[in-house]
Each structure stands twice: as structure tokens, then as C-alpha cells.
């Protein structure tokens, strides 16, 4: 039995520490977990190191929406993945997106028929291709780009000082997180 109680000779402690350290170092190799990876490197395809994100096309009448989403996606890729965002189409992969829908609707009205609770919703088509032009599929079932439309929405209440601009910012940030999440490999 290994004891960590202080004793005058210190023999048990001097023998136990190297034994425990060597046991922890050899544990992954003896248990069959030699291919286990730490961190986010195992979540993303290993053959991709650089990503080019062209300016996102927007079919919305709201100005600068495509630019805001492009910036948010680039920041999210740099923050959450091991990929490097580059400004050249010669990258290992190209992530393109197109805002195909943007809606604002009233959920609830007050007694004076003014909007009390509103919702903002974006729909974005996303395509991720490699240098050869083949689509990088991360799901179990490959789908064409027409079916890879993702949506994100948030609610805002004008009575509490919230505005469309702040809700648009939150939708863009959530959308960027969702798009970068789609880049992960399936479990």
C-alpha cells in the first residue's frame, strides 16, 4: 500500500511518486487509447489547414448584413478551430454562404396594438468545398447545397430597450457559431 503520510525516512514517498508518474505516462498506451487526441484538433478534418471565406452574398435589403456575417464567421473559425483563415482562393478549402432569407415578425402586441415582442430570423445556405471543388461533407448523409439551409432566430422586446440592431447582432453571432459547428466531423 502506498502511503503519503509523513514519515521520518521518506522511503515510501520517494518510491511512490516515480511509480505513479510512470503509470500515468504508460496508461494511454496500455489501455488501447493510443489514437486519442486532446483538444479541438480531433473535431475537424485533418486534411484542411486553411479556409478562404469570400464575402457573403446577401439577398436582404438590410445594408452590410453580408459583411457582418463574413466577419463573424472568420473570427469564429480563428477562435474555435485549428484552421487559418486566408484571403486567397488558393486555400485548402472554401467556405461560401448566401443569406437567402431574412424575416422580422411580431409575436405579441400590447393593448395599444404596438409591437411588444418581435422575432428576427435569418436563413443561410452554406457550402464548404475543398481545393479540388469537392464538397466536404461532415454529416452522415451528404446533401446538396439547396438542402443545407440553416436558420437562426432571436426575439427582442422594444419596451425593454432592445432594438432590431442588437437582435441582428445576436443572430449574426449565433449563425457564425452554427456554421463553424457544421465544420466539425461527426462522432
VOGU-3710 file (C-alpha; in Angstrom, 3 decimals, decimal comma):
1> xxxxxxxxxx> 0,000/0,000/0,000  1,234/3,462/-0,883  1,134/5,923/1,955  1,624/9,649/1,699  1,796/10,234/5,424  4,946/11,979/6,502  7,462/9,554/7,895  10,990/10,111/9,088  12,717/8,068/6,386  10,659/9,353/3,446
11> xxxxxxxxxx> 11,167/5,995/1,693  7,548/5,414/0,724  7,104/8,854/-0,784  10,299/8,662/-2,833  9,290/5,295/-4,290  5,603/6,065/-4,791  5,928/9,302/-6,815  8,095/7,896/-9,670  5,906/4,786/-9,766  2,710/6,838/-10,090
21> xxxxxxxxxx> 4,185/9,157/-12,734  5,361/6,231/-14,874  1,960/4,561/-14,509  0,127/7,658/-15,752  2,521/8,054/-18,691  2,067/4,447/-19,828  -1,682/4,266/-19,218  -2,825/5,506/-22,680  -0,570/3,011/-24,466  -1,606/0,028/-22,383
31> xxxxxxxxxx> -5,359/0,688/-22,495  -5,725/0,861/-26,270  -6,296/4,628/-26,358  -3,130/5,459/-28,299  -5,157/7,201/-31,039  -6,961/9,505/-28,625  -6,408/13,214/-29,328  -6,711/16,099/-26,945  -8,235/19,466/-27,803  -10,198/20,576/-30,820
41> xxxxxxxxxx> -7,806/19,071/-33,407  -9,778/15,827/-33,462  -13,086/17,604/-34,143  -12,201/18,892/-37,598  -10,994/17,205/-40,809  -7,188/16,852/-40,612  -6,538/17,398/-44,346  -7,684/21,042/-44,156  -5,405/23,707/-42,691  -6,540/26,912/-44,405
51> xxxxxxxxxx> -10,009/28,250/-45,180  -10,973/31,029/-47,579  -14,233/32,818/-46,754  -15,349/35,083/-49,628  -17,723/37,962/-48,923  -21,136/36,528/-48,137  -23,812/37,327/-50,668  -26,965/38,759/-49,149  -30,439/38,852/-50,673  -31,591/41,084/-47,850
61> xxxxxxxxxx> -32,427/44,764/-48,168  -30,541/45,438/-44,932  -27,149/47,039/-45,658  -23,888/45,436/-44,519  -25,519/42,192/-43,386  -23,268/40,016/-45,561  -20,168/41,854/-44,372  -21,133/41,448/-40,715  -21,733/37,700/-41,136  -18,461/37,250/-43,057
71> xxxxxxxxxx> -16,515/38,958/-40,285  -18,259/36,932/-37,573  -17,577/33,628/-39,370  -13,889/34,449/-39,877  -13,478/35,369/-36,206  -15,315/32,223/-35,099  -13,157/29,974/-37,321  -9,970/31,510/-35,901  -11,300/31,216/-32,341  -12,815/27,721/-32,340
81> xxxxxxxxxx> -10,849/25,700/-34,898  -7,259/24,921/-35,750  -7,761/26,415/-39,243  -6,222/29,622/-40,534  -8,476/31,999/-42,469  -6,676/33,324/-45,550  -7,560/35,942/-48,142  -6,733/33,801/-51,163  -8,946/31,345/-53,062  -5,899/29,032/-53,222
91> xxxxxxxxxx> -6,640/27,790/-49,690  -7,231/24,133/-48,802  -10,971/24,808/-48,595  -13,520/27,482/-49,418  -16,497/28,211/-47,179  -19,226/30,074/-49,060  -22,518/31,264/-47,692  -25,502/33,138/-49,025  -28,196/34,835/-46,971  -31,365/33,650/-48,693
101> xxxxxxxxxx> -33,933/34,908/-46,232  -34,336/37,479/-43,513  -37,632/37,985/-41,744  -38,936/40,089/-38,927  -42,266/39,291/-37,378  -44,371/40,475/-34,492  -45,038/37,776/-31,914  -47,132/39,775/-29,462  -48,802/43,206/-29,330  -49,747/45,348/-26,361
111> xxxxxxxxxx> -53,214/46,787/-25,725  -52,433/49,807/-27,958  -51,654/47,476/-30,899  -47,939/48,288/-30,758  -45,367/45,522/-31,226  -44,360/44,165/-27,848  -42,381/41,035/-28,729  -40,666/40,670/-32,106  -38,561/37,987/-33,741  -35,723/38,220/-36,263
121> xxxxxxxxxx> -34,915/35,165/-38,373  -32,131/34,533/-40,935  -31,786/31,651/-43,380  -28,342/30,964/-44,850  -27,155/28,429/-47,432  -23,678/27,130/-46,661  -21,259/25,205/-48,876  -17,788/24,016/-47,878  -15,610/22,698/-50,706  -12,002/21,564/-50,904
131> xxxxxxxxxx> -9,367/22,743/-53,364  -10,487/20,223/-55,997  -14,069/21,506/-55,886  -15,492/18,521/-53,991  -17,903/19,287/-51,204  -16,602/18,478/-47,725  -19,330/16,510/-46,011  -19,294/16,294/-42,272  -22,658/14,709/-41,783  -23,500/11,067/-42,244
141> xxxxxxxxxx> -25,681/11,790/-45,293  -24,282/14,107/-47,991  -26,797/16,732/-49,078  -26,727/19,167/-51,999  -26,346/22,878/-51,141  -30,049/23,553/-51,745  -30,868/21,446/-48,695  -28,169/22,777/-46,389  -30,013/25,936/-45,462  -29,673/26,717/-41,789
151> xxxxxxxxxx> -31,692/29,165/-39,771  -31,223/31,211/-36,648  -33,620/33,491/-34,828  -33,816/35,664/-31,755  -36,535/37,687/-30,081  -36,393/41,278/-28,908  -38,728/43,427/-26,860  -38,737/47,155/-27,713  -40,368/48,036/-24,387  -37,206/46,898/-22,601
161> xxxxxxxxxx> -34,933/48,984/-24,786  -33,949/46,214/-27,171  -33,768/47,071/-30,851  -33,621/45,360/-34,205  -29,933/46,238/-34,481  -28,978/44,434/-31,268  -31,060/41,406/-32,180  -29,483/41,352/-35,652  -26,046/41,335/-33,993  -27,017/38,358/-31,803
171> xxxxxxxxxx> -28,433/36,442/-34,775  -25,228/37,032/-36,758  -23,077/35,790/-33,844  -25,259/32,701/-33,315  -25,261/31,996/-37,062  -21,458/32,166/-37,176  -21,240/29,693/-34,281  -23,681/27,368/-36,007  -21,803/27,492/-39,335  -18,452/26,755/-37,689
181> xxxxxxx> -20,150/23,942/-35,760  -21,134/22,400/-39,095  -17,435/22,160/-39,960  -16,871/19,559/-37,219  -16,532/15,883/-38,094  -19,337/13,580/-36,946  -18,761/11,464/-33,870
//
